[in-house]
Amino acid sequence: MYKSRLQELSYKRSWNLPEYMATKQGTDHSPHFQATVTINDLLFTTPHHCRSSKGAQNDETVGAEKMIKKCR
């Protein structure tokens, strides 16, 4: 849901589609993930670690969407 909203926002502004990357840290039994999303050459990174890759990407997508909407 969050990714599709960010994709729609990028499309409306004629920007490139968002690109996501998640990095895994920690051990296999206790991993932590941090995500980045790049939109129109702007890089957003999760401020904290999440327990899943999907959670990290969702957190960053919400943060990026808020920042982009403020910069109208």
PyMOL Python script that loads the backbone (N, CA, C, O; Angstrom):
from pymol import cmd

cmd.read_pdbstr("""\
ATOM      1  N   MET A   1       0.806  -1.187   0.000  1.00  0.00           N
ATOM      2  CA  MET A   1       0.000   0.000   0.000  1.00  0.00           C
ATOM      3  C   MET A   1       0.858   1.263   0.000  1.00  0.00           C
ATOM      4  O   MET A   1       0.601   2.186  -0.774  1.00  0.00           O
ATOM      5  N   TYR A   2       1.871   1.311   0.861  1.00  0.00           N
ATOM      6  CA  TYR A   2       2.696   2.504   0.954  1.00  0.00           C
ATOM      7  C   TYR A   2       3.522   2.712  -0.321  1.00  0.00           C
ATOM      8  O   TYR A   2       3.653   3.831  -0.818  1.00  0.00           O
ATOM      9  N   LYS A   3       4.068   1.622  -0.830  1.00  0.00           N
ATOM     10  CA  LYS A   3       4.880   1.742  -2.036  1.00  0.00           C
ATOM     11  C   LYS A   3       4.052   2.222  -3.222  1.00  0.00           C
ATOM     12  O   LYS A   3       4.529   3.028  -4.021  1.00  0.00           O
ATOM     13  N   SER A   4       2.829   1.744  -3.344  1.00  0.00           N
ATOM     14  CA  SER A   4       1.999   2.151  -4.478  1.00  0.00           C
ATOM     15  C   SER A   4       1.641   3.634  -4.376  1.00  0.00           C
ATOM     16  O   SER A   4       1.576   4.318  -5.397  1.00  0.00           O
ATOM     17  N   ARG A   5       1.410   4.140  -3.167  1.00  0.00           N
ATOM     18  CA  ARG A   5       1.117   5.577  -3.015  1.00  0.00           C
ATOM     19  C   ARG A   5       2.315   6.425  -3.410  1.00  0.00           C
ATOM     20  O   ARG A   5       2.153   7.469  -4.042  1.00  0.00           O
ATOM     21  N   LEU A   6       3.513   5.991  -3.047  1.00  0.00           N
ATOM     22  CA  LEU A   6       4.716   6.724  -3.413  1.00  0.00           C
ATOM     23  C   LEU A   6       4.951   6.653  -4.917  1.00  0.00           C
ATOM     24  O   LEU A   6       5.388   7.627  -5.531  1.00  0.00           O
ATOM     25  N   GLN A   7       4.663   5.511  -5.500  1.00  0.00           N
ATOM     26  CA  GLN A   7       4.796   5.359  -6.948  1.00  0.00           C
ATOM     27  C   GLN A   7       3.807   6.288  -7.680  1.00  0.00           C
ATOM     28  O   GLN A   7       4.167   6.913  -8.677  1.00  0.00           O
ATOM     29  N   GLU A   8       2.583   6.375  -7.192  1.00  0.00           N
ATOM     30  CA  GLU A   8       1.587   7.263  -7.793  1.00  0.00           C
ATOM     31  C   GLU A   8       2.008   8.725  -7.674  1.00  0.00           C
ATOM     32  O   GLU A   8       1.837   9.499  -8.616  1.00  0.00           O
ATOM     33  N   LEU A   9       2.554   9.103  -6.529  1.00  0.00           N
ATOM     34  CA  LEU A   9       3.021  10.466  -6.326  1.00  0.00           C
ATOM     35  C   LEU A   9       4.163  10.791  -7.297  1.00  0.00           C
ATOM     36  O   LEU A   9       4.206  11.880  -7.869  1.00  0.00           O
ATOM     37  N   SER A  10       5.073   9.851  -7.474  1.00  0.00           N
ATOM     38  CA  SER A  10       6.178  10.042  -8.419  1.00  0.00           C
ATOM     39  C   SER A  10       5.664  10.175  -9.850  1.00  0.00           C
ATOM     40  O   SER A  10       6.156  10.998 -10.622  1.00  0.00           O
ATOM     41  N   TYR A  11       4.689   9.374 -10.188  1.00  0.00           N
ATOM     42  CA  TYR A  11       4.108   9.419 -11.532  1.00  0.00           C
ATOM     43  C   TYR A  11       3.433  10.772 -11.784  1.00  0.00           C
ATOM     44  O   TYR A  11       3.584  11.355 -12.858  1.00  0.00           O
ATOM     45  N   LYS A  12       2.695  11.263 -10.799  1.00  0.00           N
ATOM     46  CA  LYS A  12       1.999  12.552 -10.942  1.00  0.00           C
ATOM     47  C   LYS A  12       2.986  13.702 -11.154  1.00  0.00           C
ATOM     48  O   LYS A  12       2.673  14.683 -11.827  1.00  0.00           O
ATOM     49  N   ARG A  13       4.162  13.571 -10.581  1.00  0.00           N
ATOM     50  CA  ARG A  13       5.173  14.628 -10.707  1.00  0.00           C
ATOM     51  C   ARG A  13       6.139  14.369 -11.866  1.00  0.00           C
ATOM     52  O   ARG A  13       7.121  15.092 -12.035  1.00  0.00           O
ATOM     53  N   SER A  14       5.860  13.348 -12.651  1.00  0.00           N
ATOM     54  CA  SER A  14       6.701  12.973 -13.803  1.00  0.00           C
ATOM     55  C   SER A  14       8.139  12.669 -13.390  1.00  0.00           C
ATOM     56  O   SER A  14       9.085  13.018 -14.096  1.00  0.00           O
ATOM     57  N   TRP A  15       8.290  12.021 -12.247  1.00  0.00           N
ATOM     58  CA  TRP A  15       9.594  11.618 -11.738  1.00  0.00           C
ATOM     59  C   TRP A  15       9.850  10.159 -12.097  1.00  0.00           C
ATOM     60  O   TRP A  15       8.936   9.434 -12.490  1.00  0.00           O
ATOM     61  N   ASN A  16      11.098   9.743 -11.956  1.00  0.00           N
ATOM     62  CA  ASN A  16      11.434   8.327 -12.102  1.00  0.00           C
ATOM     63  C   ASN A  16      10.767   7.542 -10.981  1.00  0.00           C
ATOM     64  O   ASN A  16      10.460   8.089  -9.922  1.00  0.00           O
ATOM     65  N   LEU A  17      10.548   6.273 -11.221  1.00  0.00           N
ATOM     66  CA  LEU A  17       9.948   5.423 -10.183  1.00  0.00           C
ATOM     67  C   LEU A  17      10.900   5.276  -9.000  1.00  0.00           C
ATOM     68  O   LEU A  17      12.117   5.299  -9.183  1.00  0.00           O
ATOM     69  N   PRO A  18      10.369   5.126  -7.807  1.00  0.00           N
ATOM     70  CA  PRO A  18      11.216   4.940  -6.625  1.00  0.00           C
ATOM     71  C   PRO A  18      12.033   3.652  -6.730  1.00  0.00           C
ATOM     72  O   PRO A  18      11.563   2.642  -7.253  1.00  0.00           O
ATOM     73  N   GLU A  19      13.261   3.710  -6.222  1.00  0.00           N
ATOM     74  CA  GLU A  19      14.135   2.533  -6.163  1.00  0.00           C
ATOM     75  C   GLU A  19      14.416   2.239  -4.695  1.00  0.00           C
ATOM     76  O   GLU A  19      14.804   3.127  -3.935  1.00  0.00           O
ATOM     77  N   TYR A  20      14.219   0.997  -4.311  1.00  0.00           N
ATOM     78  CA  TYR A  20      14.354   0.581  -2.913  1.00  0.00           C
ATOM     79  C   TYR A  20      15.573  -0.303  -2.715  1.00  0.00           C
ATOM     80  O   TYR A  20      15.939  -1.082  -3.595  1.00  0.00           O
ATOM     81  N   MET A  21      16.203  -0.173  -1.539  1.00  0.00           N
ATOM     82  CA  MET A  21      17.293  -1.064  -1.177  1.00  0.00           C
ATOM     83  C   MET A  21      17.230  -1.282   0.328  1.00  0.00           C
ATOM     84  O   MET A  21      17.123  -0.322   1.091  1.00  0.00           O
ATOM     85  N   ALA A  22      17.294  -2.516   0.751  1.00  0.00           N
ATOM     86  CA  ALA A  22      17.305  -2.850   2.180  1.00  0.00           C
ATOM     87  C   ALA A  22      18.618  -3.553   2.508  1.00  0.00           C
ATOM     88  O   ALA A  22      19.080  -4.413   1.758  1.00  0.00           O
ATOM     89  N   THR A  23      19.207  -3.180   3.628  1.00  0.00           N
ATOM     90  CA  THR A  23      20.431  -3.827   4.071  1.00  0.00           C
ATOM     91  C   THR A  23      20.161  -4.562   5.376  1.00  0.00           C
ATOM     92  O   THR A  23      19.452  -4.070   6.254  1.00  0.00           O
ATOM     93  N   LYS A  24      20.738  -5.741   5.478  1.00  0.00           N
ATOM     94  CA  LYS A  24      20.557  -6.591   6.660  1.00  0.00           C
ATOM     95  C   LYS A  24      21.771  -6.463   7.558  1.00  0.00           C
ATOM     96  O   LYS A  24      22.912  -6.517   7.099  1.00  0.00           O
ATOM     97  N   GLN A  25      21.511  -6.294   8.831  1.00  0.00           N
ATOM     98  CA  GLN A  25      22.571  -6.255   9.826  1.00  0.00           C
ATOM     99  C   GLN A  25      22.202  -7.198  10.955  1.00  0.00           C
ATOM    100  O   GLN A  25      21.036  -7.560  11.112  1.00  0.00           O
ATOM    101  N   GLY A  26      23.167  -7.587  11.723  1.00  0.00           N
ATOM    102  CA  GLY A  26      22.903  -8.488  12.844  1.00  0.00           C
ATOM    103  C   GLY A  26      23.083  -9.942  12.438  1.00  0.00           C
ATOM    104  O   GLY A  26      23.514 -10.247  11.326  1.00  0.00           O
ATOM    105  N   THR A  27      22.750 -10.815  13.348  1.00  0.00           N
ATOM    106  CA  THR A  27      22.916 -12.241  13.119  1.00  0.00           C
ATOM    107  C   THR A  27      21.679 -12.818  12.429  1.00  0.00           C
ATOM    108  O   THR A  27      20.641 -12.160  12.352  1.00  0.00           O
ATOM    109  N   ASP A  28      21.794 -14.030  11.936  1.00  0.00           N
ATOM    110  CA  ASP A  28      20.675 -14.670  11.240  1.00  0.00           C
ATOM    111  C   ASP A  28      19.465 -14.871  12.157  1.00  0.00           C
ATOM    112  O   ASP A  28      18.325 -14.782  11.701  1.00  0.00           O
ATOM    113  N   HIS A  29      19.700 -15.135  13.421  1.00  0.00           N
ATOM    114  CA  HIS A  29      18.577 -15.366  14.340  1.00  0.00           C
ATOM    115  C   HIS A  29      18.017 -14.063  14.918  1.00  0.00           C
ATOM    116  O   HIS A  29      16.975 -14.076  15.572  1.00  0.00           O
ATOM    117  N   SER A  30      18.693 -12.950  14.683  1.00  0.00           N
ATOM    118  CA  SER A  30      18.212 -11.652  15.178  1.00  0.00           C
ATOM    119  C   SER A  30      18.588 -10.537  14.192  1.00  0.00           C
ATOM    120  O   SER A  30      19.354  -9.634  14.530  1.00  0.00           O
ATOM    121  N   PRO A  31      18.039 -10.611  12.967  1.00  0.00           N
ATOM    122  CA  PRO A  31      18.414  -9.611  11.962  1.00  0.00           C
ATOM    123  C   PRO A  31      17.714  -8.276  12.182  1.00  0.00           C
ATOM    124  O   PRO A  31      16.634  -8.209  12.770  1.00  0.00           O
ATOM    125  N   HIS A  32      18.336  -7.245  11.709  1.00  0.00           N
ATOM    126  CA  HIS A  32      17.764  -5.901  11.698  1.00  0.00           C
ATOM    127  C   HIS A  32      17.978  -5.337  10.302  1.00  0.00           C
ATOM    128  O   HIS A  32      19.015  -5.572   9.683  1.00  0.00           O
ATOM    129  N   PHE A  33      17.008  -4.603   9.815  1.00  0.00           N
ATOM    130  CA  PHE A  33      17.070  -4.082   8.458  1.00  0.00           C
ATOM    131  C   PHE A  33      16.959  -2.575   8.461  1.00  0.00           C
ATOM    132  O   PHE A  33      16.269  -1.979   9.289  1.00  0.00           O
ATOM    133  N   GLN A  34      17.652  -1.978   7.521  1.00  0.00           N
ATOM    134  CA  GLN A  34      17.540  -0.547   7.283  1.00  0.00           C
ATOM    135  C   GLN A  34      17.311  -0.383   5.783  1.00  0.00           C
ATOM    136  O   GLN A  34      17.939  -1.071   4.977  1.00  0.00           O
ATOM    137  N   ALA A  35      16.415   0.524   5.410  1.00  0.00           N
ATOM    138  CA  ALA A  35      16.059   0.680   4.005  1.00  0.00           C
ATOM    139  C   ALA A  35      16.342   2.091   3.521  1.00  0.00           C
ATOM    140  O   ALA A  35      16.324   3.054   4.287  1.00  0.00           O
ATOM    141  N   THR A  36      16.604   2.180   2.223  1.00  0.00           N
ATOM    142  CA  THR A  36      16.720   3.470   1.562  1.00  0.00           C
ATOM    143  C   THR A  36      15.815   3.448   0.340  1.00  0.00           C
ATOM    144  O   THR A  36      15.609   2.407  -0.282  1.00  0.00           O
ATOM    145  N   VAL A  37      15.286   4.601   0.014  1.00  0.00           N
ATOM    146  CA  VAL A  37      14.502   4.752  -1.207  1.00  0.00           C
ATOM    147  C   VAL A  37      15.032   5.996  -1.919  1.00  0.00           C
ATOM    148  O   VAL A  37      15.243   7.042  -1.305  1.00  0.00           O
ATOM    149  N   THR A  38      15.237   5.857  -3.212  1.00  0.00           N
ATOM    150  CA  THR A  38      15.703   6.970  -4.029  1.00  0.00           C
ATOM    151  C   THR A  38      14.583   7.369  -4.970  1.00  0.00           C
ATOM    152  O   THR A  38      14.036   6.542  -5.699  1.00  0.00           O
ATOM    153  N   ILE A  39      14.250   8.665  -4.940  1.00  0.00           N
ATOM    154  CA  ILE A  39      13.200   9.199  -5.798  1.00  0.00           C
ATOM    155  C   ILE A  39      13.717  10.482  -6.418  1.00  0.00           C
ATOM    156  O   ILE A  39      14.064  11.429  -5.713  1.00  0.00           O
ATOM    157  N   ASN A  40      13.764  10.507  -7.733  1.00  0.00           N
ATOM    158  CA  ASN A  40      14.170  11.723  -8.444  1.00  0.00           C
ATOM    159  C   ASN A  40      15.490  12.273  -7.883  1.00  0.00           C
ATOM    160  O   ASN A  40      15.618  13.474  -7.644  1.00  0.00           O
ATOM    161  N   ASP A  41      16.451  11.396  -7.680  1.00  0.00           N
ATOM    162  CA  ASP A  41      17.787  11.714  -7.155  1.00  0.00           C
ATOM    163  C   ASP A  41      17.780  12.180  -5.697  1.00  0.00           C
ATOM    164  O   ASP A  41      18.783  12.718  -5.227  1.00  0.00           O
ATOM    165  N   LEU A  42      16.687  11.990  -4.980  1.00  0.00           N
ATOM    166  CA  LEU A  42      16.626  12.280  -3.551  1.00  0.00           C
ATOM    167  C   LEU A  42      16.710  10.958  -2.799  1.00  0.00           C
ATOM    168  O   LEU A  42      16.000  10.009  -3.132  1.00  0.00           O
ATOM    169  N   LEU A  43      17.564  10.888  -1.800  1.00  0.00           N
ATOM    170  CA  LEU A  43      17.777   9.659  -1.040  1.00  0.00           C
ATOM    171  C   LEU A  43      17.174   9.801   0.347  1.00  0.00           C
ATOM    172  O   LEU A  43      17.458  10.761   1.062  1.00  0.00           O
ATOM    173  N   PHE A  44      16.331   8.831   0.725  1.00  0.00           N
ATOM    174  CA  PHE A  44      15.714   8.792   2.052  1.00  0.00           C
ATOM    175  C   PHE A  44      16.125   7.490   2.714  1.00  0.00           C
ATOM    176  O   PHE A  44      16.126   6.436   2.077  1.00  0.00           O
ATOM    177  N   THR A  45      16.476   7.560   3.998  1.00  0.00           N
ATOM    178  CA  THR A  45      16.918   6.384   4.752  1.00  0.00           C
ATOM    179  C   THR A  45      16.108   6.263   6.028  1.00  0.00           C
ATOM    180  O   THR A  45      15.772   7.269   6.654  1.00  0.00           O
ATOM    181  N   THR A  46      15.791   5.022   6.421  1.00  0.00           N
ATOM    182  CA  THR A  46      15.060   4.819   7.671  1.00  0.00           C
ATOM    183  C   THR A  46      15.898   5.335   8.832  1.00  0.00           C
ATOM    184  O   THR A  46      17.107   5.102   8.876  1.00  0.00           O
ATOM    185  N   PRO A  47      15.268   6.031   9.770  1.00  0.00           N
ATOM    186  CA  PRO A  47      16.020   6.569  10.905  1.00  0.00           C
ATOM    187  C   PRO A  47      16.373   5.507  11.949  1.00  0.00           C
ATOM    188  O   PRO A  47      17.221   5.741  12.810  1.00  0.00           O
ATOM    189  N   HIS A  48      15.727   4.342  11.876  1.00  0.00           N
ATOM    190  CA  HIS A  48      15.973   3.282  12.852  1.00  0.00           C
ATOM    191  C   HIS A  48      15.925   1.928  12.142  1.00  0.00           C
ATOM    192  O   HIS A  48      15.538   1.835  10.977  1.00  0.00           O
ATOM    193  N   HIS A  49      16.318   0.899  12.856  1.00  0.00           N
ATOM    194  CA  HIS A  49      16.330  -0.454  12.296  1.00  0.00           C
ATOM    195  C   HIS A  49      14.989  -1.132  12.546  1.00  0.00           C
ATOM    196  O   HIS A  49      14.331  -0.883  13.557  1.00  0.00           O
ATOM    197  N   CYS A  50      14.597  -1.988  11.614  1.00  0.00           N
ATOM    198  CA  CYS A  50      13.347  -2.746  11.727  1.00  0.00           C
ATOM    199  C   CYS A  50      13.662  -4.236  11.752  1.00  0.00           C
ATOM    200  O   CYS A  50      14.760  -4.657  11.387  1.00  0.00           O
ATOM    201  N   ARG A  51      12.697  -5.019  12.181  1.00  0.00           N
ATOM    202  CA  ARG A  51      12.891  -6.463  12.278  1.00  0.00           C
ATOM    203  C   ARG A  51      12.717  -7.188  10.943  1.00  0.00           C
ATOM    204  O   ARG A  51      13.113  -8.346  10.806  1.00  0.00           O
ATOM    205  N   SER A  52      12.120  -6.502   9.954  1.00  0.00           N
ATOM    206  CA  SER A  52      11.951  -7.139   8.646  1.00  0.00           C
ATOM    207  C   SER A  52      12.292  -6.149   7.540  1.00  0.00           C
ATOM    208  O   SER A  52      12.217  -4.935   7.725  1.00  0.00           O
ATOM    209  N   SER A  53      12.664  -6.692   6.394  1.00  0.00           N
ATOM    210  CA  SER A  53      12.967  -5.861   5.233  1.00  0.00           C
ATOM    211  C   SER A  53      11.735  -5.084   4.800  1.00  0.00           C
ATOM    212  O   SER A  53      11.820  -3.897   4.484  1.00  0.00           O
ATOM    213  N   LYS A  54      10.600  -5.749   4.786  1.00  0.00           N
ATOM    214  CA  LYS A  54       9.352  -5.097   4.388  1.00  0.00           C
ATOM    215  C   LYS A  54       8.999  -3.964   5.343  1.00  0.00           C
ATOM    216  O   LYS A  54       8.581  -2.893   4.902  1.00  0.00           O
ATOM    217  N   GLY A  55       9.159  -4.182   6.626  1.00  0.00           N
ATOM    218  CA  GLY A  55       8.880  -3.139   7.608  1.00  0.00           C
ATOM    219  C   GLY A  55       9.776  -1.923   7.415  1.00  0.00           C
ATOM    220  O   GLY A  55       9.317  -0.786   7.513  1.00  0.00           O
ATOM    221  N   ALA A  56      11.056  -2.165   7.142  1.00  0.00           N
ATOM    222  CA  ALA A  56      11.989  -1.063   6.914  1.00  0.00           C
ATOM    223  C   ALA A  56      11.605  -0.276   5.664  1.00  0.00           C
ATOM    224  O   ALA A  56      11.640   0.954   5.667  1.00  0.00           O
ATOM    225  N   GLN A  57      11.237  -0.987   4.594  1.00  0.00           N
ATOM    226  CA  GLN A  57      10.842  -0.308   3.360  1.00  0.00           C
ATOM    227  C   GLN A  57       9.546   0.476   3.559  1.00  0.00           C
ATOM    228  O   GLN A  57       9.412   1.586   3.044  1.00  0.00           O
ATOM    229  N   ASN A  58       8.601  -0.083   4.291  1.00  0.00           N
ATOM    230  CA  ASN A  58       7.349   0.633   4.551  1.00  0.00           C
ATOM    231  C   ASN A  58       7.597   1.889   5.387  1.00  0.00           C
ATOM    232  O   ASN A  58       7.038   2.947   5.097  1.00  0.00           O
ATOM    233  N   ASP A  59       8.435   1.775   6.426  1.00  0.00           N
ATOM    234  CA  ASP A  59       8.742   2.941   7.256  1.00  0.00           C
ATOM    235  C   ASP A  59       9.371   4.045   6.419  1.00  0.00           C
ATOM    236  O   ASP A  59       9.011   5.214   6.559  1.00  0.00           O
ATOM    237  N   GLU A  60      10.297   3.687   5.561  1.00  0.00           N
ATOM    238  CA  GLU A  60      10.964   4.698   4.754  1.00  0.00           C
ATOM    239  C   GLU A  60      10.042   5.284   3.701  1.00  0.00           C
ATOM    240  O   GLU A  60      10.128   6.473   3.391  1.00  0.00           O
ATOM    241  N   THR A  61       9.171   4.470   3.155  1.00  0.00           N
ATOM    242  CA  THR A  61       8.225   4.974   2.158  1.00  0.00           C
ATOM    243  C   THR A  61       7.308   6.019   2.769  1.00  0.00           C
ATOM    244  O   THR A  61       7.033   7.046   2.149  1.00  0.00           O
ATOM    245  N   VAL A  62       6.838   5.763   3.976  1.00  0.00           N
ATOM    246  CA  VAL A  62       5.964   6.729   4.663  1.00  0.00           C
ATOM    247  C   VAL A  62       6.732   8.022   4.926  1.00  0.00           C
ATOM    248  O   VAL A  62       6.205   9.113   4.707  1.00  0.00           O
ATOM    249  N   GLY A  63       7.967   7.905   5.391  1.00  0.00           N
ATOM    250  CA  GLY A  63       8.785   9.090   5.652  1.00  0.00           C
ATOM    251  C   GLY A  63       9.076   9.889   4.394  1.00  0.00           C
ATOM    252  O   GLY A  63       9.010  11.118   4.407  1.00  0.00           O
ATOM    253  N   ALA A  64       9.393   9.205   3.317  1.00  0.00           N
ATOM    254  CA  ALA A  64       9.677   9.887   2.051  1.00  0.00           C
ATOM    255  C   ALA A  64       8.439  10.598   1.535  1.00  0.00           C
ATOM    256  O   ALA A  64       8.524  11.730   1.059  1.00  0.00           O
ATOM    257  N   GLU A  65       7.289   9.944   1.625  1.00  0.00           N
ATOM    258  CA  GLU A  65       6.050  10.539   1.142  1.00  0.00           C
ATOM    259  C   GLU A  65       5.731  11.832   1.920  1.00  0.00           C
ATOM    260  O   GLU A  65       5.326  12.832   1.327  1.00  0.00           O
ATOM    261  N   LYS A  66       5.913  11.803   3.219  1.00  0.00           N
ATOM    262  CA  LYS A  66       5.659  12.990   4.039  1.00  0.00           C
ATOM    263  C   LYS A  66       6.581  14.139   3.639  1.00  0.00           C
ATOM    264  O   LYS A  66       6.134  15.279   3.510  1.00  0.00           O
ATOM    265  N   MET A  67       7.860  13.845   3.444  1.00  0.00           N
ATOM    266  CA  MET A  67       8.811  14.885   3.074  1.00  0.00           C
ATOM    267  C   MET A  67       8.504  15.469   1.702  1.00  0.00           C
ATOM    268  O   MET A  67       8.594  16.682   1.510  1.00  0.00           O
ATOM    269  N   ILE A  68       8.145  14.625   0.757  1.00  0.00           N
ATOM    270  CA  ILE A  68       7.849  15.094  -0.593  1.00  0.00           C
ATOM    271  C   ILE A  68       6.608  15.968  -0.589  1.00  0.00           C
ATOM    272  O   ILE A  68       6.571  16.990  -1.274  1.00  0.00           O
ATOM    273  N   LYS A  69       5.604  15.589   0.161  1.00  0.00           N
ATOM    274  CA  LYS A  69       4.362  16.382   0.209  1.00  0.00           C
ATOM    275  C   LYS A  69       4.598  17.743   0.845  1.00  0.00           C
ATOM    276  O   LYS A  69       3.933  18.712   0.479  1.00  0.00           O
ATOM    277  N   LYS A  70       5.537  17.839   1.797  1.00  0.00           N
ATOM    278  CA  LYS A  70       5.851  19.120   2.419  1.00  0.00           C
ATOM    279  C   LYS A  70       6.541  20.077   1.436  1.00  0.00           C
ATOM    280  O   LYS A  70       6.455  21.296   1.586  1.00  0.00           O
ATOM    281  N   CYS A  71       7.218  19.520   0.442  1.00  0.00           N
ATOM    282  CA  CYS A  71       8.014  20.318  -0.500  1.00  0.00           C
ATOM    283  C   CYS A  71       7.229  20.697  -1.755  1.00  0.00           C
ATOM    284  O   CYS A  71       7.839  20.904  -2.805  1.00  0.00           O
ATOM    285  N   ARG A  72       5.958  20.791  -1.689  1.00  0.00           N
ATOM    286  CA  ARG A  72       5.158  21.111  -2.873  1.00  0.00           C
ATOM    287  C   ARG A  72       5.511  22.416  -3.442  1.00  0.00           C
ATOM    288  O   ARG A  72       4.928  22.832  -4.443  1.00  0.00           O
TER     289      ARG A  72
END
""", "prot")
cmd.dss("prot")
cmd.show_as("cartoon", "prot")
cmd.util.cbc("prot")
cmd.orient("prot")
